[in-house]
Amino acid sequence: MNAVALQRQLQYRLAQLGGVGTLGLVMALVAVLGWFTLIRAAEKELVTSHKKLGSLQQQVQSKSSLPISSALNHEEQLRVFYKSFPTDDKVPDALKRIYRAAEKQDLMLETGEYAWLQTGTERLARYRITLPVKGTFKQVLGFMDIVLKDNTTLALENAAFKRDKVDDEAVEAKLVFIVFVDTQP
Protein backbone atom coordinates (compact mmCIF):
# COMPACT_ATOMS: atom_id res chain seq x y z
CA MET A 1 0.00 0.00 0.00
CA ASN A 2 1.48 3.30 -1.04
CA ALA A 3 1.30 6.59 0.89
CA VAL A 4 -1.58 8.02 -1.16
CA ALA A 5 -3.71 4.93 -0.63
CA LEU A 6 -2.93 4.93 3.08
CA GLN A 7 -3.89 8.59 3.33
CA ARG A 8 -7.21 7.99 1.53
CA GLN A 9 -7.94 4.97 3.76
CA LEU A 10 -7.26 7.07 6.87
CA GLN A 11 -9.49 9.90 5.63
CA TYR A 12 -12.27 7.41 4.87
CA ARG A 13 -12.07 5.87 8.39
CA LEU A 14 -12.03 9.30 10.03
CA ALA A 15 -15.06 10.33 7.97
CA GLN A 16 -16.86 7.18 9.19
CA LEU A 17 -16.07 8.08 12.80
CA GLY A 18 -17.37 11.59 12.45
CA GLY A 19 -16.32 14.59 14.51
CA VAL A 20 -17.16 13.08 17.89
CA GLY A 21 -15.50 9.76 17.09
CA THR A 22 -12.36 11.49 15.84
CA LEU A 23 -12.25 13.59 19.00
CA GLY A 24 -12.65 10.44 21.10
CA LEU A 25 -9.84 8.69 19.21
CA VAL A 26 -7.52 11.68 19.66
CA MET A 27 -8.37 11.83 23.37
CA ALA A 28 -7.68 8.11 23.75
CA LEU A 29 -4.28 8.51 22.06
CA VAL A 30 -3.42 11.50 24.28
CA ALA A 31 -4.47 9.53 27.37
CA VAL A 32 -2.27 6.57 26.41
CA LEU A 33 0.70 8.84 25.70
CA GLY A 34 0.12 10.74 28.95
CA TRP A 35 -0.10 7.50 30.90
CA PHE A 36 3.21 6.26 29.52
CA THR A 37 4.80 9.65 30.21
CA LEU A 38 3.59 9.63 33.81
CA ILE A 39 4.82 6.09 34.36
CA ARG A 40 8.25 7.00 33.02
CA ALA A 41 8.37 10.08 35.28
CA ALA A 42 7.28 8.00 38.26
CA GLU A 43 9.93 5.36 37.51
CA LYS A 44 12.61 8.06 37.37
CA GLU A 45 11.36 9.50 40.65
CA LEU A 46 11.39 6.03 42.21
CA VAL A 47 14.99 5.43 41.11
CA THR A 48 15.99 8.83 42.50
CA SER A 49 14.25 8.08 45.78
CA HIS A 50 16.01 4.72 46.05
CA LYS A 51 19.37 6.40 45.47
CA LYS A 52 18.57 9.06 48.05
CA LEU A 53 17.47 6.40 50.55
CA GLY A 54 20.70 4.47 50.01
CA SER A 55 22.73 7.63 50.52
CA LEU A 56 20.87 8.49 53.72
CA GLN A 57 21.30 4.95 55.03
CA GLN A 58 25.06 5.18 54.40
CA GLN A 59 25.18 8.51 56.22
CA VAL A 60 23.35 7.07 59.20
CA GLN A 61 25.64 4.06 59.30
CA SER A 62 28.78 6.18 59.04
CA LYS A 63 27.62 8.66 61.70
CA SER A 64 26.43 6.03 64.11
CA SER A 65 29.37 4.97 66.19
CA LEU A 66 27.23 3.48 68.92
CA PRO A 67 27.09 -0.30 69.14
CA ILE A 68 23.76 -2.07 69.00
CA SER A 69 22.23 -1.59 72.43
CA SER A 70 20.77 -5.08 72.73
CA ALA A 71 24.30 -6.53 72.70
CA LEU A 72 25.35 -4.34 75.66
CA ASN A 73 24.45 -4.72 79.30
CA HIS A 74 23.08 -1.78 81.28
CA GLU A 75 26.47 -0.55 82.53
CA GLU A 76 27.99 -0.66 79.05
CA GLN A 77 25.01 1.22 77.63
CA LEU A 78 25.50 3.96 80.23
CA ARG A 79 29.24 4.12 79.51
CA VAL A 80 28.59 4.49 75.77
CA PHE A 81 25.90 7.09 76.46
CA TYR A 82 28.12 9.26 78.66
CA LYS A 83 31.04 8.85 76.26
CA SER A 84 29.02 10.68 73.61
CA PHE A 85 29.13 13.91 75.68
CA PRO A 86 32.14 16.26 75.60
CA THR A 87 34.24 17.01 78.64
CA ASP A 88 34.33 20.49 80.15
CA ASP A 89 37.51 21.37 78.24
CA LYS A 90 35.54 21.05 74.97
CA VAL A 91 33.04 23.82 75.86
CA PRO A 92 35.16 26.48 74.05
CA ASP A 93 34.82 24.41 70.87
CA ALA A 94 31.03 24.50 71.21
CA LEU A 95 31.21 28.28 71.72
CA LYS A 96 33.30 28.63 68.56
CA ARG A 97 30.69 26.70 66.59
CA ILE A 98 27.97 28.98 67.99
CA TYR A 99 29.87 32.11 66.96
CA ARG A 100 30.56 30.65 63.49
CA ALA A 101 26.83 29.96 63.11
CA ALA A 102 26.13 33.61 63.95
CA GLU A 103 28.65 34.72 61.33
CA LYS A 104 27.00 32.49 58.71
CA GLN A 105 23.69 34.25 59.38
CA ASP A 106 25.30 37.73 59.50
CA LEU A 107 24.42 38.17 63.17
CA MET A 108 26.58 39.89 65.77
CA LEU A 109 26.83 38.30 69.21
CA GLU A 110 27.97 41.27 71.27
CA THR A 111 27.19 40.01 74.76
CA GLY A 112 26.32 36.79 76.44
CA GLU A 113 25.77 35.30 79.85
CA TYR A 114 27.44 32.04 80.75
CA ALA A 115 26.71 29.88 83.79
CA TRP A 116 28.04 26.51 84.94
CA LEU A 117 25.19 24.46 86.44
CA GLN A 118 25.94 21.32 88.37
CA THR A 119 24.73 19.65 91.47
CA GLY A 120 26.98 17.29 93.34
CA THR A 121 25.19 14.10 92.29
CA GLU A 122 24.77 14.60 88.56
CA ARG A 123 27.22 13.07 86.14
CA LEU A 124 26.21 15.49 83.38
CA ALA A 125 26.80 19.15 84.09
CA ARG A 126 25.07 21.90 82.18
CA TYR A 127 26.68 24.99 80.76
CA ARG A 128 23.99 27.63 80.15
CA ILE A 129 24.63 30.16 77.41
CA THR A 130 22.24 33.12 77.16
CA LEU A 131 22.61 35.17 73.99
CA PRO A 132 20.75 38.32 72.97
CA VAL A 133 20.44 38.33 69.18
CA LYS A 134 19.18 41.02 66.79
CA GLY A 135 18.34 40.37 63.15
CA THR A 136 15.57 39.26 60.86
CA PHE A 137 13.38 36.41 61.97
CA LYS A 138 14.82 34.28 59.18
CA GLN A 139 18.37 34.99 60.31
CA VAL A 140 17.60 34.10 63.93
CA LEU A 141 15.83 30.87 62.98
CA GLY A 142 18.69 29.97 60.64
CA PHE A 143 21.16 30.64 63.45
CA MET A 144 19.23 28.40 65.86
CA ASP A 145 19.02 25.66 63.23
CA ILE A 146 22.75 25.70 62.50
CA VAL A 147 23.67 25.76 66.21
CA LEU A 148 21.46 22.77 67.01
CA LYS A 149 22.67 20.77 64.01
CA ASP A 150 26.37 21.48 64.64
CA ASN A 151 26.23 20.73 68.37
CA THR A 152 24.59 17.40 69.09
CA THR A 153 25.03 17.71 72.85
CA LEU A 154 23.44 21.14 72.98
CA ALA A 155 19.79 21.95 73.62
CA LEU A 156 17.69 25.07 73.21
CA GLU A 157 16.24 25.76 76.63
CA ASN A 158 14.36 28.95 75.85
CA ALA A 159 13.75 31.38 73.01
CA ALA A 160 11.99 34.72 73.49
CA PHE A 161 11.28 37.04 70.58
CA LYS A 162 10.41 40.73 70.62
CA ARG A 163 9.49 43.10 67.82
CA ASP A 164 8.76 46.79 68.38
CA LYS A 165 6.23 47.12 65.57
CA VAL A 166 4.31 44.49 63.64
CA ASP A 167 5.79 45.59 60.33
CA ASP A 168 9.39 45.74 61.62
CA GLU A 169 11.65 43.29 59.87
CA ALA A 170 14.14 43.11 62.74
CA VAL A 171 13.46 41.09 65.87
CA GLU A 172 15.25 40.95 69.18
CA ALA A 173 15.64 37.44 70.51
CA LYS A 174 16.94 36.08 73.77
CA LEU A 175 18.18 32.54 73.20
CA VAL A 176 19.20 30.21 76.00
CA PHE A 177 21.26 27.18 75.03
CA ILE A 178 22.42 24.37 77.30
CA VAL A 179 25.62 22.44 76.58
CA PHE A 180 25.65 19.08 78.35
CA VAL A 181 29.09 18.11 79.63
CA ASP A 182 30.40 14.83 81.09
CA THR A 183 32.10 15.59 84.41
CA GLN A 184 33.71 12.15 84.78
CA PRO A 185 35.75 11.42 81.66
N, C-alpha and C positions, 0 to 999 in steps of 0.2 A: 504494500500500500504506500503510495507516494504522499508527499506532504499536502498536496492540494486535496486529495481524496480524504485524508485524515481531517483536514480542516473542515471540509463539507460535512463529514460524518459528525464531527463535534458540534457544528452549528445546528445540524438537524436534531441531535439529541437535546441540545439546550432549548431549541424551539419547542420540543415535545414537553420539556419540564415546565416551561413557562417562566414568568418572572419570579413567582414565589418559590418554585422548585429550584431555580438557579440560585436564588438567594440562600435557600436552605443548604444547597450543596456547597456554596462558598463558605457558609458559616460552619459547616461540618469540617471542611478542610482547615479552616482557621483554628477550630477547636482542637483538632488532632495535632496540628503544628504547635499550638500553644501548650498542649499537654506534654509533648516531647521536650519542648524548651524548658518547661517548669521542672520536669524530671531531671534533665541535665543539670539545671541550676541547683536543684536540691542535692544531687549526687556530688557536685563540686563542694557545696556547703558541708555535706556530711564528711567528705574527705578532709576538708579544712578543719572541721571540728575534731576529727580523730587525731590529726596532727597536733592540734592545740592541746588536746587532752593528754597525749603522750608527752608533750613538752612539759606540761604542768605536773604530771606524775614524776618525771625525771627531776624537776625542781624540788618537789616535796621530798623525794628520796635523798637528794643530795643535801638538802638543808636539815633533814632530820638526822641528828646524830644520837638521838636517844634510842637505846635498845628497846625491844618489845617488852612491854611492862609485864605481861603474863609470865615471862621467863625469869623475872626478878622477884625476890622476896620483898617484904615491906621495907626493911632497912636499906636494901639496895635501891629501891625506888626513891626513897627519901634522899639518899646520897646523890643520885642522878639528878633529882629535882633541884636540890640546893646547889649543885655544881653548875647549873645553868645560869645562876645569878652572879653578877660581878662582885668583886671585893671592893672595899671602900676606896682603895687606891685607883680604881677605874672610874670613879665619879667624874673627874675632870674630862675624861674622854666623852662621857655622856653629855657634859656641858658643851664641849666643842661641837658635837653633832647638833645640839639644839641651836647654837649660834650660827652654824652653817645653814641649817634649815631656815632661819630668819633671813640670812643673806640671800638664799634662793628665792624667797618671796619678797625681797626688797623691803624688809622690815628692820627697824632699828630697835635693839634691846638695850635701852639706856640704863635701866635700873633693874634690880631683882632682889628678892628676899630669899635667903637660903636657911634651912633649918634641918638639923640632924635629929631625927625622932627614933628613940629606941628605949624600950623598957628592958629591964634586966633579964627577963625570961625569954624574949623573942630571939630566934636565930636570925630572922631577916630584919634588918633595920630599914628605916625609910628616910630618904633624903628629900625634903619638900622644897620645891623650887617654885616661887611665885613670881610671875613675869607680867608687868603691864605692857600691853602691845597696842600700837595705833596703826591703822591701815584700813584698806577696804575689807569688807566682809570676806570676799574671795581670798584675799591674801592671808587673812587670819586663819581661815579654814584650811587653806593649803599648808600653812605653817604647822598647824596642829596635825594634819595628816602625815606630813613628812616626819615630824618628831616621833609620832607613835609608830610609824613603820620602821624608822631607823633605830629605834631603841626598844627592843622586845621586852626588857625588864622595867619599862617605864609605864606609868598609868596617868591618865588625866583625871585628877581628883575633882576639879571644879573649873568651870568656865563661865564668866559673867561678861555680858556685852552691854555697852552703853552707846547711844547715839543721841546727839543733841537735838537734831531735827529729823523728822521722818525722811525727808528727801536728801539728807546728808549722805555722801558716799562713804565717808570715813567713820569707822567705829573705834571705840576704845574698849579693849578687852582686858580682863584680868584672868590669866590662865594659871592654874595651880597643877603642877606635875609632881608625881612621886616616883623617885628612882628606888627600886628595891635592891638592897645590898646584902650579901651574905657576910655575916660577922665572924664566921668560923671557917676560914678557908682550909 
